[in-house]
Amino acid sequence: MKFATKSVFVLSTLMAATAAMAQAAAPAAPEPESTLSYNIGAVSDYRVRGIAQTTFKPAVQGGLDYAHKSGAYAGAWASNVSWVKEVNGATKGSYELDLYAGFKGEATAGLNYDLGVITYQYPGNNSGVANAKYPTAVAAGAYANASTTEIYGALTYGVTTLKYNRSVTNFLGNVNSKGSQYFDLSAGFDMGNGYMLTPHLGRQLVKNTVGANYTDYALTVAKDLGNGLSVTAAALSTNAKKGGFYTDLNGKFIANSALVVGVKYSF
């Protein structure tokens, strides 16, 4: 009986060791050729480069992203907006559809790059077309179609990213503004326990448009809640002048300081 017990113990040990060795030797799952992910969320105030896009009201947003293991990627993203009407004096143009594609890679050890193109479409917008509601605001030649396309390039080293965007069309309906530029310096600090801290400094230059150049800055805290759910809080501001270019047709200054909160679910 003692011999049998000992044999069973030895056999069990050998089987466990063999199983462990087999598991260790098992090949890792191959990297998928590509991935497709989705996201949906909401923010208390949709801001782009510090400028309010929904006149301080909430926005519902969502998108999808395709990524290939080669580094190529493409995606689409959408949100409701109000600025096309309230700044450019259009009567149509209530949502934004972004389409983008690019390529990411490693330039050298520790230095990554990202090159791509993005178009901000405002389907159906009639920015620049005279209408009875805003006859003065959209006088002949005051604005062009709001939809905009930019090319961009970014370099990331460690936690720091420097990105440059340049419009290859008129910029957001401003006439003769092709070649407008945006410089973006940001960093991402992992604070542990799912928290990420992101400081940002940006500079917008709008070509041939008086009073449109400004600097924006922001500090964002994000919390990963797990299972694809995350929340953010961002304190942001600009140095744009009140009463100038960034005051809409209702007299609201859309480049003011703000605290914006958001929630997003990715799957």
C-alpha contacts under 8 A as a table, 3 or more apart, distances in Angstrom:
res1	aa1	res2	aa2	distance
1	M	4	A	5.06
1	M	5	T	6.16
2	K	5	T	5.10
2	K	6	K	6.14
3	F	6	K	5.10
3	F	7	S	6.06
4	A	7	S	5.01
4	A	8	V	6.15
5	T	8	V	5.18
5	T	9	F	6.23
6	K	9	F	5.02
6	K	10	V	6.18
7	S	10	V	5.09
7	S	11	L	5.97
8	V	11	L	5.04
8	V	12	S	5.96
9	F	12	S	5.13
9	F	13	T	6.12
10	V	13	T	5.06
10	V	14	L	6.15
11	L	14	L	5.11
11	L	15	M	6.10
12	S	15	M	5.07
12	S	16	A	6.09
13	T	16	A	5.12
13	T	17	A	6.10
14	L	17	A	5.06
14	L	18	T	5.98
15	M	18	T	5.02
15	M	19	A	6.05
16	A	19	A	5.08
16	A	20	A	6.11
17	A	20	A	5.03
17	A	21	M	6.11
18	T	21	M	5.08
18	T	22	A	6.08
19	A	22	A	5.02
19	A	23	Q	6.06
20	A	23	Q	5.04
20	A	24	A	6.09
21	M	24	A	5.02
21	M	25	A	6.04
22	A	25	A	5.05
22	A	26	A	6.02
23	Q	26	A	5.13
31	E	69	K	7.79
32	P	35	T	7.01
32	P	69	K	7.25
33	E	68	H	5.96
33	E	69	K	5.57
34	S	66	Y	7.15
34	S	67	A	5.48
34	S	68	H	4.20
34	S	69	K	5.79
35	T	66	Y	5.78
35	T	67	A	5.35
35	T	68	H	6.59
36	L	64	L	7.16
36	L	65	D	5.68
36	L	66	Y	4.59
36	L	67	A	6.60
37	S	64	L	5.64
37	S	65	D	5.27
37	S	66	Y	6.64
37	S	266	S	7.25
37	S	267	F	5.80
38	Y	62	G	7.61
38	Y	63	G	5.80
38	Y	64	L	4.29
38	Y	65	D	6.34
38	Y	266	S	5.67
38	Y	267	F	5.26
39	N	62	G	5.34
39	N	63	G	5.35
39	N	64	L	6.28
39	N	264	K	6.77
39	N	265	Y	5.53
39	N	266	S	4.23
39	N	267	F	6.21
40	I	60	V	7.81
40	I	61	Q	5.76
40	I	62	G	4.00
40	I	63	G	6.50
40	I	264	K	5.68
40	I	265	Y	5.47
40	I	266	S	6.65
41	G	60	V	6.03
41	G	61	Q	5.28
41	G	62	G	6.06
41	G	262	G	7.29
41	G	263	V	5.43
41	G	264	K	4.08
41	G	265	Y	6.11
42	A	58	P	7.05
42	A	59	A	5.57
42	A	60	V	4.45
42	A	61	Q	5.72
42	A	262	G	5.61
42	A	263	V	5.64
42	A	264	K	6.65
43	V	46	Y	6.07
43	V	58	P	5.53
43	V	59	A	5.46
43	V	60	V	6.78
43	V	260	V	6.90
43	V	261	V	5.75
43	V	262	G	4.12
43	V	263	V	6.61
44	S	56	F	7.45
44	S	57	K	6.25
44	S	58	P	4.21
44	S	59	A	6.59
44	S	260	V	5.74
44	S	261	V	5.60
44	S	262	G	6.29
45	D	52	A	6.91
45	D	53	Q	7.68
45	D	54	T	6.52
45	D	55	T	7.50
45	D	56	F	4.91
45	D	57	K	5.17
45	D	58	P	4.88
45	D	59	A	6.51
45	D	260	V	5.83
45	D	261	V	7.66
46	Y	52	A	5.97
46	Y	53	Q	5.47
46	Y	54	T	5.89
46	Y	56	F	7.32
46	Y	57	K	7.47
46	Y	58	P	6.66
46	Y	59	A	5.97
46	Y	81	V	7.94
46	Y	260	V	7.90
47	R	50	G	5.47
47	R	51	I	5.17
47	R	52	A	4.58
47	R	53	Q	5.60
47	R	54	T	7.83
48	V	51	I	5.26
48	V	52	A	6.70
48	V	53	Q	6.91
49	R	202	G	7.13
49	R	204	Q	7.85
49	R	216	D	6.44
50	G	216	D	5.72
50	G	217	Y	7.31
50	G	218	A	7.89
50	G	236	L	6.45
50	G	237	S	6.10
50	G	238	T	6.25
50	G	255	A	6.20
50	G	256	N	7.98
51	I	254	I	5.77
51	I	255	A	4.78
51	I	256	N	7.70
52	A	55	T	5.54
52	A	56	F	6.29
52	A	83	W	7.73
52	A	254	I	5.09
52	A	255	A	6.38
53	Q	56	F	7.68
53	Q	81	V	5.44
53	Q	82	S	6.09
53	Q	83	W	5.33
53	Q	254	I	7.96
54	T	57	K	5.33
54	T	58	P	6.98
54	T	59	A	7.05
54	T	80	N	7.39
54	T	81	V	4.88
54	T	82	S	4.81
54	T	83	W	6.23
55	T	82	S	6.72
55	T	83	W	7.05
55	T	252	K	7.89
55	T	254	I	6.58
56	F	254	I	7.94
59	A	79	S	6.43
59	A	80	N	5.79
59	A	81	V	7.42
60	V	79	S	5.83
60	V	80	N	6.49
61	Q	77	W	7.35
61	Q	78	A	5.59
61	Q	79	S	4.48
61	Q	80	N	7.25
62	G	77	W	5.65
62	G	78	A	5.63
62	G	79	S	6.91
63	G	75	G	7.34
63	G	76	A	5.41
63	G	77	W	3.95
63	G	78	A	6.24
64	L	75	G	5.59
64	L	76	A	5.57
64	L	77	W	6.54
65	D	73	Y	7.37
65	D	74	A	6.01
65	D	75	G	4.31
65	D	76	A	6.69
66	Y	73	Y	5.49
66	Y	74	A	5.28
66	Y	75	G	5.93
67	A	71	G	6.98
67	A	72	A	6.08
67	A	73	Y	4.34
67	A	74	A	6.67
68	H	71	G	5.66
68	H	72	A	5.30
68	H	73	Y	6.05
69	K	72	A	7.22
71	G	103	F	5.24
71	G	104	K	4.76
71	G	105	G	5.93
72	A	101	A	7.60
72	A	102	G	5.82
72	A	103	F	4.31
72	A	104	K	6.38
73	Y	101	A	5.55
73	Y	102	G	5.47
73	Y	103	F	6.08
73	Y	104	K	7.90
74	A	99	L	7.70
74	A	100	Y	5.55
74	A	101	A	4.02
74	A	102	G	6.44
75	G	99	L	5.95
75	G	100	Y	5.46
75	G	101	A	6.43
76	A	97	L	7.10
76	A	98	D	5.50
76	A	99	L	4.62
76	A	100	Y	6.47
77	W	97	L	5.79
77	W	98	D	5.08
77	W	99	L	6.74
78	A	95	Y	7.18
78	A	96	E	5.43
78	A	97	L	4.47
78	A	98	D	6.16
79	S	95	Y	5.68
79	S	96	E	5.30
79	S	97	L	6.84
80	N	94	S	5.94
80	N	95	Y	4.11
80	N	96	E	6.08
81	V	84	V	7.36
81	V	93	G	7.87
81	V	94	S	5.27
81	V	95	Y	4.93
81	V	96	E	6.43
82	S	85	K	5.82
82	S	86	E	6.22
82	S	93	G	7.62
82	S	94	S	5.72
82	S	95	Y	7.53
83	W	86	E	4.79
83	W	87	V	5.19
83	W	88	N	7.11
83	W	248	D	7.99
84	V	87	V	5.77
84	V	88	N	5.28
84	V	89	G	6.80
84	V	90	A	6.00
84	V	92	K	7.71
84	V	93	G	5.96
84	V	94	S	7.23
84	V	125	N	7.44
84	V	127	S	6.83
84	V	146	A	7.02
85	K	88	N	5.60
85	K	89	G	4.74
85	K	90	A	4.35
85	K	91	T	5.69
85	K	92	K	6.76
85	K	93	G	6.78
85	K	94	S	7.73
85	K	127	S	7.69
86	E	89	G	5.66
86	E	90	A	7.43
86	E	248	D	5.77
86	E	249	L	5.63
86	E	250	N	7.06
87	V	247	T	7.66
87	V	248	D	4.69
87	V	249	L	5.76
88	N	127	S	5.90
88	N	128	G	7.26
88	N	137	A	7.07
88	N	138	V	7.09
88	N	143	Y	6.80
88	N	173	G	7.40
89	G	127	S	6.66
89	G	128	G	7.77
89	G	133	K	7.90
89	G	134	Y	5.64
89	G	137	A	5.80
89	G	138	V	6.03
89	G	249	L	7.31
90	A	93	G	7.14
90	A	125	N	6.85
90	A	126	N	5.43
90	A	127	S	4.66
90	A	128	G	7.02
90	A	129	V	7.19
90	A	131	N	7.71
90	A	134	Y	7.70
90	A	138	V	7.70
91	T	125	N	7.51
91	T	126	N	6.66
91	T	127	S	7.79
91	T	131	N	7.62
91	T	133	K	7.70
92	K	124	G	6.14
92	K	125	N	4.66
92	K	126	N	5.65
92	K	127	S	7.70
93	G	96	E	7.99
93	G	122	Y	5.57
93	G	123	P	6.16
93	G	124	G	5.69
93	G	125	N	4.01
93	G	126	N	7.00
94	S	122	Y	7.23
94	S	125	N	7.77
95	Y	122	Y	5.86
95	Y	123	P	7.16
96	E	120	Y	6.60
96	E	121	Q	5.66
96	E	122	Y	4.82
96	E	123	P	7.25
97	L	120	Y	5.93
97	L	121	Q	5.00
97	L	122	Y	6.30
97	L	123	P	7.56
98	D	118	I	6.81
98	D	119	T	5.62
98	D	120	Y	4.63
98	D	121	Q	6.02
99	L	118	I	5.70
99	L	119	T	5.42
99	L	120	Y	6.84
99	L	121	Q	7.92
100	Y	116	G	7.23
100	Y	117	V	5.63
100	Y	118	I	4.19
100	Y	119	T	6.39
101	A	116	G	5.58
101	A	117	V	5.74
101	A	118	I	6.71
102	G	114	D	7.02
102	G	115	L	5.41
102	G	116	G	3.78
102	G	117	V	6.33
103	F	114	D	5.78
103	F	115	L	5.47
103	F	116	G	6.34
104	K	112	N	7.38
104	K	113	Y	5.68
104	K	114	D	4.41
104	K	115	L	6.57
105	G	112	N	5.70
105	G	113	Y	5.51
105	G	114	D	6.68
106	E	109	A	7.04
106	E	110	G	7.39
106	E	111	L	5.89
106	E	112	N	4.20
106	E	113	Y	6.02
107	A	111	L	5.62
107	A	112	N	5.48
107	A	113	Y	6.32
108	T	111	L	5.28
108	T	112	N	7.14
110	G	157	Y	5.93
110	G	158	G	6.74
111	L	155	L	6.87
111	L	156	T	5.77
111	L	157	Y	4.89
111	L	158	G	7.62
112	N	155	L	5.69
112	N	156	T	5.10
112	N	157	Y	6.60
113	Y	153	G	7.30
113	Y	154	A	5.54
113	Y	155	L	4.60
113	Y	156	T	6.30
114	D	153	G	5.57
114	D	154	A	5.02
114	D	155	L	6.60
115	L	151	I	7.88
115	L	152	Y	5.84
115	L	153	G	4.47
115	L	154	A	6.53
116	G	151	I	5.87
116	G	152	Y	5.41
116	G	153	G	6.52
117	V	149	T	7.37
117	V	150	E	5.79
117	V	151	I	4.29
117	V	152	Y	6.01
118	I	149	T	5.75
118	I	150	E	5.40
118	I	151	I	6.33
118	I	152	Y	7.86
119	T	147	S	7.40
119	T	148	T	5.65
119	T	149	T	4.06
119	T	150	E	6.21
120	Y	147	S	5.59
120	Y	148	T	5.16
120	Y	149	T	6.13
121	Q	146	A	7.66
121	Q	147	S	4.61
121	Q	148	T	6.55
122	Y	125	N	5.71
122	Y	146	A	6.71
122	Y	147	S	5.56
125	N	145	N	7.02
125	N	146	A	6.97
126	N	129	V	5.51
126	N	145	N	6.48
126	N	146	A	7.93
127	S	138	V	7.68
127	S	143	Y	6.28
127	S	144	A	5.82
127	S	145	N	4.98
127	S	146	A	5.83
127	S	173	G	6.66
128	G	138	V	5.52
128	G	139	A	7.67
128	G	140	A	7.35
128	G	141	G	6.96
128	G	142	A	6.39
128	G	143	Y	4.22
128	G	144	A	4.59
128	G	145	N	6.10
128	G	173	G	7.35
129	V	138	V	6.42
129	V	140	A	7.70
129	V	143	Y	7.90
129	V	144	A	7.87
130	A	134	Y	7.47
130	A	135	P	6.00
130	A	138	V	5.24
130	A	139	A	6.12
130	A	140	A	6.97
131	N	134	Y	5.92
131	N	135	P	5.55
131	N	138	V	7.30
132	A	135	P	5.38
134	Y	137	A	5.35
134	Y	138	V	6.30
135	P	138	V	5.69
135	P	139	A	6.12
136	T	139	A	5.30
137	A	142	A	7.18
137	A	249	L	7.88
138	V	141	G	7.54
138	V	142	A	5.53
138	V	143	Y	6.46
139	A	142	A	5.55
140	A	143	Y	7.83
141	G	144	A	7.31
141	G	175	V	7.26
142	A	174	N	7.66
142	A	175	V	6.93
143	Y	173	G	5.25
143	Y	174	N	5.37
143	Y	175	V	5.55
144	A	170	N	7.45
144	A	172	L	7.95
144	A	173	G	4.34
144	A	174	N	6.05
144	A	175	V	5.69
145	N	172	L	7.30
145	N	173	G	4.94
146	A	170	N	7.91
146	A	171	F	7.25
146	A	172	L	4.35
146	A	173	G	3.95
146	A	174	N	7.71
147	S	171	F	7.69
147	S	172	L	5.94
147	S	173	G	6.94
148	T	167	S	7.09
148	T	168	V	7.83
148	T	169	T	5.86
148	T	170	N	6.33
148	T	171	F	5.57
148	T	172	L	5.68
148	T	173	G	7.74
149	T	167	S	5.72
149	T	168	V	5.83
149	T	169	T	5.79
149	T	171	F	7.82
150	E	165	N	6.15
150	E	166	R	5.25
150	E	167	S	4.10
150	E	168	V	5.59
150	E	169	T	7.45
151	I	165	N	5.73
151	I	166	R	5.52
151	I	167	S	6.45
151	I	168	V	7.13
152	Y	163	K	7.13
152	Y	164	Y	5.48
152	Y	165	N	4.35
152	Y	166	R	6.41
153	G	163	K	5.74
153	G	164	Y	5.46
153	G	165	N	6.79
154	A	161	T	6.76
154	A	162	L	5.56
154	A	163	K	4.09
154	A	164	Y	6.30
155	L	161	T	5.63
155	L	162	L	5.45
155	L	163	K	6.52
156	T	159	V	7.16
156	T	160	T	5.62
156	T	161	T	4.26
156	T	162	L	6.53
157	Y	160	T	5.46
157	Y	161	T	6.51
159	V	187	A	5.19
159	V	188	G	5.27
159	V	189	F	6.56
160	T	185	L	7.47
160	T	186	S	5.89
160	T	187	A	4.27
160	T	188	G	6.76
161	T	184	D	7.93
161	T	185	L	5.91
161	T	186	S	5.41
161	T	187	A	5.98
162	L	183	F	7.54
162	L	184	D	5.74
162	L	185	L	4.67
162	L	186	S	6.64
163	K	183	F	6.01
163	K	184	D	4.99
163	K	185	L	6.49
164	Y	181	Q	7.31
164	Y	182	Y	5.81
164	Y	183	F	4.88
164	Y	184	D	6.33
165	N	181	Q	5.62
165	N	182	Y	5.07
165	N	183	F	6.68
166	R	179	G	5.79
166	R	180	S	5.65
166	R	181	Q	4.54
166	R	182	Y	6.56
167	S	170	N	6.95
167	S	171	F	6.31
167	S	178	K	5.71
167	S	179	G	5.00
167	S	180	S	5.32
167	S	181	Q	6.54
168	V	178	K	5.54
168	V	179	G	5.91
169	T	177	S	7.37
169	T	178	K	4.74
169	T	179	G	7.29
170	N	173	G	6.02
170	N	174	N	6.02
170	N	175	V	6.21
170	N	176	N	6.06
170	N	177	S	4.71
170	N	178	K	4.37
170	N	179	G	7.72
170	N	180	S	7.99
171	F	174	N	5.57
171	F	175	V	7.79
171	F	177	S	5.49
171	F	178	K	6.16
171	F	180	S	6.58
171	F	206	V	7.32
174	N	177	S	5.70
174	N	209	T	7.16
175	V	208	N	7.93
175	V	209	T	7.96
176	N	207	K	7.27
176	N	208	N	6.40
177	S	180	S	5.91
177	S	206	V	6.26
177	S	207	K	4.62
177	S	208	N	5.76
177	S	209	T	7.01
178	K	207	K	6.80
179	G	206	V	7.92
179	G	207	K	6.44
180	S	204	Q	7.85
180	S	205	L	5.66
180	S	206	V	4.65
180	S	207	K	4.99
181	Q	204	Q	6.06
181	Q	205	L	5.15
181	Q	206	V	6.59
181	Q	207	K	7.95
182	Y	202	G	7.01
182	Y	203	R	5.61
182	Y	204	Q	4.57
182	Y	205	L	6.21
183	F	202	G	5.42
183	F	203	R	5.14
183	F	204	Q	6.67
184	D	200	H	7.25
184	D	201	L	6.03
184	D	202	G	4.49
184	D	203	R	6.75
185	L	200	H	5.81
185	L	201	L	5.26
185	L	202	G	6.23
186	S	198	T	6.75
186	S	199	P	5.69
186	S	200	H	4.33
186	S	201	L	6.34
187	A	198	T	5.48
187	A	199	P	5.87
187	A	200	H	6.88
188	G	196	M	6.57
188	G	197	L	5.82
188	G	198	T	4.67
188	G	199	P	7.24
189	F	196	M	5.59
189	F	197	L	5.05
189	F	198	T	6.30
190	D	194	G	7.71
190	D	195	Y	6.26
190	D	196	M	4.74
190	D	197	L	6.56
191	M	194	G	7.28
191	M	195	Y	5.19
191	M	196	M	5.56
191	M	197	L	6.81
192	G	195	Y	5.55
192	G	196	M	7.52
194	G	222	A	7.96
194	G	223	K	5.42
194	G	224	D	4.84
194	G	225	L	7.10
195	Y	221	V	6.96
195	Y	222	A	5.62
195	Y	223	K	4.59
195	Y	224	D	6.48
196	M	221	V	5.74
196	M	222	A	5.08
196	M	223	K	6.48
197	L	219	L	7.34
197	L	220	T	5.84
197	L	221	V	4.75
197	L	222	A	6.57
198	T	219	L	5.75
198	T	220	T	5.04
198	T	221	V	6.45
199	P	217	Y	7.75
199	P	218	A	5.89
199	P	219	L	4.45
199	P	220	T	6.35
200	H	217	Y	5.46
200	H	218	A	5.09
200	H	219	L	6.24
201	L	215	T	7.47
201	L	216	D	5.98
201	L	217	Y	4.51
201	L	218	A	6.69
202	G	215	T	5.64
202	G	216	D	5.09
202	G	217	Y	6.16
203	R	213	N	7.68
203	R	214	Y	6.04
203	R	215	T	4.43
203	R	216	D	6.29
204	Q	213	N	5.54
204	Q	214	Y	5.54
204	Q	215	T	6.25
204	Q	216	D	7.98
205	L	212	A	7.09
205	L	213	N	4.72
205	L	214	Y	6.96
206	V	209	T	5.87
206	V	212	A	5.86
206	V	213	N	5.80
209	T	212	A	5.84
210	V	213	N	7.80
210	V	245	F	7.75
211	G	244	G	6.73
211	G	245	F	5.61
212	A	240	A	7.85
212	A	245	F	5.83
212	A	246	Y	7.46
213	N	240	A	7.53
214	Y	238	T	6.89
214	Y	239	N	5.93
214	Y	240	A	5.29
215	T	238	T	5.58
215	T	239	N	5.68
215	T	240	A	7.18
216	D	236	L	7.45
216	D	237	S	5.79
216	D	238	T	4.14
216	D	239	N	6.61
217	Y	236	L	5.73
217	Y	237	S	5.62
217	Y	238	T	6.25
218	A	234	A	6.63
218	A	235	A	5.55
218	A	236	L	4.10
218	A	237	S	6.45
219	L	234	A	5.59
219	L	235	A	5.36
219	L	236	L	6.46
220	T	232	T	6.85
220	T	233	A	5.69
220	T	234	A	4.12
220	T	235	A	6.42
221	V	232	T	5.65
221	V	233	A	5.38
221	V	234	A	6.34
222	A	230	S	7.00
222	A	231	V	5.71
222	A	232	T	4.31
222	A	233	A	6.56
223	K	230	S	5.57
223	K	231	V	5.38
223	K	232	T	6.38
224	D	228	G	7.72
224	D	229	L	6.37
224	D	230	S	4.50
224	D	231	V	6.79
225	L	228	G	7.38
225	L	229	L	5.39
225	L	230	S	5.30
225	L	231	V	7.55
226	G	229	L	5.61
226	G	230	S	7.23
228	G	264	K	7.97
228	G	265	Y	5.31
228	G	266	S	4.74
228	G	267	F	6.06
229	L	263	V	7.45
229	L	264	K	5.84
229	L	265	Y	4.49
229	L	266	S	6.44
230	S	263	V	5.84
230	S	264	K	5.42
230	S	265	Y	6.49
231	V	261	V	7.46
231	V	262	G	5.62
231	V	263	V	4.38
231	V	264	K	6.37
232	T	261	V	5.50
232	T	262	G	5.11
232	T	263	V	6.37
233	A	259	L	6.95
233	A	260	V	5.67
233	A	261	V	4.36
233	A	262	G	6.52
234	A	259	L	5.57
234	A	260	V	5.12
234	A	261	V	6.36
235	A	257	S	7.56
235	A	258	A	5.93
235	A	259	L	4.55
235	A	260	V	6.53
236	L	257	S	5.60
236	L	258	A	5.54
236	L	259	L	6.47
236	L	260	V	7.95
237	S	255	A	7.14
237	S	256	N	6.06
237	S	257	S	4.11
237	S	258	A	6.50
238	T	255	A	6.17
238	T	256	N	6.67
238	T	257	S	6.77
240	A	246	Y	7.25
240	A	255	A	6.40
241	K	244	G	5.78
241	K	245	F	7.74
241	K	246	Y	7.58
242	K	246	Y	7.19
242	K	247	T	6.84
242	K	253	F	6.21
243	G	246	Y	7.23
243	G	247	T	5.59
243	G	251	G	7.85
243	G	253	F	6.96
244	G	247	T	5.77
245	F	248	D	7.97
246	Y	253	F	5.89
246	Y	254	I	5.77
246	Y	255	A	6.14
247	T	250	N	7.86
247	T	251	G	5.66
247	T	252	K	5.27
247	T	253	F	4.29
247	T	254	I	6.03
247	T	255	A	7.93
248	D	251	G	5.33
248	D	252	K	5.36
248	D	253	F	6.49
248	D	254	I	7.02
249	L	252	K	7.40
253	F	256	N	6.18
